[in-house]
Amino acid sequence: MKHLFFFTSPLRDKILSLFLVLAAIPALLLGWITLVLLDQAHRQDVLVIEHETLRAKEEEVTTFFSDLMGVLDVRLEALDAAEITPGIDQWQSRLAEALRAEHDEFVEVLFVSPEGKETARASRTPRGGPLLYVSDLPAFKTALSGMPYIGSVYYTATGPNVVMASPVRAGEEVVQVVIAEIDLSLLVRSLTAHRLGETGYIVLADNRGVYVGTESFGSVKPGEHIVALIAQLDETDRYESIFSTTAVAGAKRVLLAGWTLIVEWPLAEVDTIIDDIREQIIVVVAASMLGVVFVAFLFAARIVYPIRSLEAGARRIEQGDFESGVFISTGDELEELGKAFSAMTKGLKRLQELKNEFVFIAAHELRAPTTVIKGYISMILEGDAGKFSGTLREYLTEANKANEQLLQLVNDLLEIARSEAGKIQIQVVPLDIRESIDTIREGIKPLMQEKRLTLSYERPTHALIVQADAVRLKEVIMNFVTNAIKYNRERGTITISHETKDVGVVTHIADVGFGIPKSEQGKIFEKFYRTAAARESGLQGTGLGLFITKELIERMEGTVWFHSEEGKGSTFSFSLPKGNDTLSS
Ligand code: ADP
């Protein structure tokens, strides 16, 4: 069964493909869908966490501003009388000072009259100078209209600052405006101190999209515009960060007055878990694919192996081997098929035996009368029955030829039947092949003369010992030589030579006759095969000689081959095992 894994088998490949289509592709698809869904769920989870964080931080920022705004929301009726008297300017100065002192974030607090003139000023570091007109400031204008005001970030030596302003009311009337400069350092520090996981961070931008920070973050300096990043966050949640130049998962939240909080979480941390899960899924899918392929191989082997056995069995039958049946033990229909095949082999064997028996009996029965006819015709031709006319001689000669051919056929059939029934006895002994050829040379002289052929035998001077059956060897050489005579041209030559090689002693019988066309060379050792040229030439033959010769050579453990060129001649060669030099008597 092992060879099935290494050799090509179209059926196995089909079964594998089927398994792949039915099992592996769905597994891949499922794995892929799981990965995609997992990825989506994970992205969603990350966004949820980021938005939670942003919400919490929004509250912090909002509380920061609304607390300060609450402080700046001054109402005259709520103040103590002592604070307002004796002069209006004094209560403003005192209040400005009190407010500034109370909150570390206040860098400076101004009170401004509705006309836009500063009425009081309290600074962290007093700057002196006259009180100014600030009626052009948007902070003043907004607060005077009754609205609280939060400006944009600007930087001073202390860090990021922002201006807030609020109307001062007496009842419903705006009687003053309070403007405060707020130091954002504390707020920013508190925001940047917060971490999301190990590496996530929070960034604040003001209403113009300016980065609010106390120091540079990556390549972004405090006060630099990050509008593009804020816009990008509307499009995507995963991108290359400008703060850390790594891929991040980001989210933003727009706060009061158009300020924005941004959270960024490097993917290296965010995707650690999902990467592990992804790897596990890939490993599981790959393992199940391998499993499918392995099972498919086993399954294919289970199907293909018995079929291969049947195929091998059929080939053995084709080669004439009816002995070895097929053994399949799969416990299913294939096993039944194997049994049926073996039974069929037995049936075929029986048929073969019957055929051989028939051929043998028919040939045997035909040989006796044919031999008798041959004898009588010879006797008549030799004049034993008295004188007869020339025409009768002619007829009898033709009848004799036909009878000779019939006898040859009968003898060949008998030989084949014997061979197939395993009845040919081969007794291999060491013998000098030169002597076998010498005897044949004598016997074929008359035939050679008819066609005026010359035979040249390159006879070695020393004995050439081969392992062969003396009678069968003569038959073999005789067949090659008679063919070389028969299929030679008038006055042609026949050359017999030997070679000693590793395979043994090789004998070549070459003629210069009409040769065998390439297209027919593969068939001439087949039973009854005669080339078209041989059939059309009118030369007698059965097409069984070479078949029997090959069989005999192989039985003597030799091999046979030939080279032939149409119109130029053929060289038939056969090898026989070398014998030792001690000849049997
Ligand atoms: P047969 O000679 O009785 O026809 P063989 O089995 O001896 O049968 O030869 C088979 C065929 O091979 C011949 O009919 C002939 O076509 C071809 N053949 C055999 N020997 C030669 C040869 N020496 N030259 C050309 N053709 C040959």
Residues whose N, C-alpha, C, O or C-beta is under 5 A from the ligand:
A	BS01	ADP	N483 A484 Y487 G513 G515 I516 I524 Y529 R530 T531 A534 Q540 G541 T542 G543 L544 G545 L546 F547 S570
